[in-house]
Amino acid sequence: MFKRLATAVLTAALIAGLGACGRDADAPENGPNHTAGSGNGSGSSAGQSRPDAAATADASVFGLLDATRHRAAVTTRATRPRTTQKCTTVTRRVRHSTSSGSGSKRRTRTWYSTEHSRTCKRVRSGTETYTRVLRPERWCVSLDDAGGNAKRDDVWYQVNRTTYDTAIGTDRHARLRFTPKHDGC
């Protein structure tokens, strides 16, 4: 039994040592997507695809302006159930009383009043037509030499309207830096 335990401890120490050496050797190859503490044989892709803290701090991209593209929104007419508010008024008679005095000289005075209360709820009442958005409006910019890499050309980014207007007013192949909303377009 002692022999098995010693073999297991030695194996665990050897695996830990080789894993540490393998991680340090792979560090230059993995680039900015390498996270500390994620081994190559862990079977989990979550740790390997997360960018490190420096990359998330500045999510801007840069490159040479290649092209711009505006994709108009695609809409259609559709119908949906129409709801309206239906209210009902309820009237009820309320009894009030007060007492004064004590003992045999106690007097009770009673009177009645009418209280109105209103309850409302939404009920279905036919249908209505509305404009349904099938694809929202998008503004896109394409960069050459994205991130300073001469081999990354025609990389599309979805941007906000302000960045798109800036790109429209800029000469083609001018250097441009912005923070995209999404990759691709």
N, C-alpha and C positions, 0 to 999 in steps of 0.2 A: 504494500500500500504506500509506503514511504517513497518507493521508487517511482510510482505513478505521479504522486504529488510533485516530486522534484522535476520530473519530465514536463509536467504541465506548466510549472513556474518558469522553467528554462525556455519553453516554447513561447510563452506569453512575452517574456522579456525580449526574445529574438524578434518576434513579430513587431513589437513596439519600436525596437531599434531600427529595423528595416523600414517600417512605416515612416518614421521621422526622417530618415535619410532620403526616402523616395519623395516626400513632400518638399524638402528643400531643393532637390534636383529639379522638380517640376515647376518651381515658382517662376522662373523667367519665361517659360513657355505659356503659362496660363494667362499672363498679362493682367489687365484690370479686372477681369471677372473672377480671379482667384481670391478665395476668402481664407483667412487663417483658420486652421483647425479642421478643414474639410479634407478628408483623405480621399485618394483616388478610388479605393475599393469599397467605399461605404455603401454603394448602391443607391444613394440619395442624390437626385439631381438638383434638389432645392438649394443646397449650399453652394453648388458650382455655378448656378446661373445668376445668383444675386451679385450685383455690382458692389464694390467695396465702398466705404464711407466717403472717400474722396470723389468718386464718380457720381454719387447721389447728391453731393453738396452742390455741384455745378452741372446741371443737366443740359447745358447749352451745347449746340453743335455749330460747326463752322465749315466753310468751304467756299468754292466759287459758284456763283449763281449760274444755273444752267437754264431752267425754265420755270414757269409758273402755270398753275392750272386752277380754274374756278369750277367747282361742281355745284350746279344749282340744286336746290332742294327738289325732291320728287314727292308730289302730293297727289291725293285722290279724294274724291267725295265719298263719304260713307255715312251710314245711318246708325244711330244708337238709341236706346230707350230714353225717352224724355221723362224727367221727374219734375213734379211741381210740389209746392208746399200746400198742404190742405190743413186748415185750422178749424177747430170747433170750439164754440164758447159754451161753457157749462155754468148754469146759474144755480145756486143753492141758498137755502134759507138757514141762517145761523142764529142760534139762541145765545143771548148774553144776559148775565144777571149780576147784581151786586147786593151785598148785604150790609146793613148798618145796625148799630145797637147791639144789645146782648140780652139774654134771658127772655122774659115775656115781652119785652119791648123791641125785640129783633124784627127788623123789616127787610124784606127782600123785594127788590125791584127787578123786573124782567122785561126785556125788549128784544125785538128781532130785527135783523138786517139782512140784506141780500148781497151776497158776494159773487162776483163774476171771475171765472178763471178761463184761460185760453190755453188749449193744447194744440200743438202743431206737429205734423209728421210729413215726411216726403213720400209721395205716392207716384206710381208710374202712370203716365198719361200720354200714350201714343209714342211717336218716334220723332227724332230730329236729325237733320243732316249736319255734318261738320266736315272740316278739312283734316284728313289724316295724313301725317307725314310718314312716307315710306323710307326716304333717305334724307337726312338733314343736310343742310348746306355746308360745303367744305371748301377751304382755301388751302392750296398745296404749293410747296416750293421744292424744286429739285436742285441738288447740289452736285458739283463735280469736285473731286479731291476732298471728299467728306472726311472731316477729322484730320486733315493734313496727309491722308493716304492717297497717293497718286493713282492707285488702282481702284479706288472706290468712286466710280462715276455714276451719274443718273440715280442718285439715292433720293427718294421722295419722302417728304415729311409733311404732315398735316399741321397747319399753323393757325393762329388767330387772324382776324381781319386786319389788325394793325400791322403785323409782320408782313402779311401779303401785300398791303398797300406800299410798305417800304420796299419790298422786293420789286414791285412793278415800277417804282420810280428809280430803281438802280440799274446801271448798265449791266449787260450780260457779261459774265465772267468776272464780275467785281466780287471782292471778298465780302462775305456776309456771315454774321454770327447771330443766332437767335435760339430761343428755347421752344422746341416743338411741342405740340399737344400730343401727337401720336406719330409713330413711325409708319411709313407707307401712306398711300393715298388711293 
